[in-house]
Amino acid sequence: MDKQHLCIGFIGLGLIGGSIAKSIHRIFPDADILGFDVDQNALALALEEQTLTKNVTAIEAMGDCDYIFLCAPVHYNIAYLPILKRIIKESCILTDVGSVKSDICKAIHDNQLDDYFIGGHPMVGSERSGYEAANDRLIENAYYFVTPSATVTQTKIEDFRTFLEDLGAIPLIYSPAQHDEITAYISHIPHVIASSLVNLAASKEDDNGMLRQLAAGGFKDITRIASSNPVVWEHILLSNPDNIVTGLKKFISELEGIIHHIETDNAREIYTFFDSARDYRNSIPEHATGVIRMNYEVYVDIPDEPNTLAKAISCIGEAGINLKNLGITHNREDNEGVLRLSFYDNESAAKAAALLKEEGYRIYER
């Protein structure tokens, strides 16, 4: 495939599709990039920014594409497959970006598109959504699942793998079934558990809302992902039911085990429970990009003196560092600093921490 004269189509131009399109435009500036989306504002902005060569009003216009990225919600992607079947050229690679592969793979097979399809799932995310939030380095240095169909050629797999590497991503080749099992354990099930913990705490809330106030420390950290979009997670759970149910049953077994050890005063097994979890948790790379997005936070001691809070915020802004969020925490069970500063990336957090240290603030980095 001639990478100097690529023609690439995007069906759906939200956060993920828009970011990949921007990456392609940066790395392959001569590529023709076509966009199709029901959101006309997103298409207009992409054209204005020259991310797209042109937008198209019908998917049939993508018949000459070397790559076609399915980046719309999965039920829309599936609905477009019969059209793609009619117009796709033999050498084209058809891919998606969804976090569950079972439904799309079944639809691909039903539409006899297996010879074209290599599923994809970039392990990235953001609280923000839509093309406006897209950036050209979102998938850079991020793991990117590559899930080929059973009959797609090795040549196409290799072409797609090297293409992703050219964009700065780190491809991981797994079967669709392996992908769905892995993401169930490191993303889908943790979201269910986090939401369960929040619902458990909410059931014990008093009229004064004291649990909510006290939960601002470690509890809020471990349940952060419970703030995710419930519509998205409804669809994910219903799309990957077998893996999620199996994992949740194993989790229930884990809980039943620790309950038994508590009831029988088995100190050794209680210790082992926490010790083994700590060892595995500590072996996880600190700054790897995973399925669940990371928070980059700095905690700061703020002396009870005039203008110290304003000075801290001001010096960060004057340095041109983009602050994502801030808050005051009165619960210091896990972090000593009272001012919590959140950033969009680790580099910004490190720069802010160094700057505040120079200004004489005591810093606690996450």
Protein Blocks (a to p, Z undefined) as FASTA:
>chain_A
ZZklcccddehjafklmmmmmmmmmmmmmbccddddfblmlmmmmmmnomafbdcfbfkl
mmmpfbdcdfbdfklmmmmmmmmmmmpcfklccddfbfbfklmmmmmmmnopmmmpccdd
ddbddfbecjklpcfklmgoiacdddddfkbcfklmmmmmmmmmmnopacddddfklmmm
mmmmmmmmmmmmmmmmmmmmmmmpcfkommmmmmmmmmmmmmmmmmpcfklmmmmmmmmm
mmmmmmmmmmmmmmmmmmmmmmnopaklmmmmmmmmmmmmmmpcfkbccfbdcddddddd
dddbehklmmmmmmmmmnopacfbdcddfbfklbmbfbdcddfbfklmmmmmmmmmmnop
acddZZ
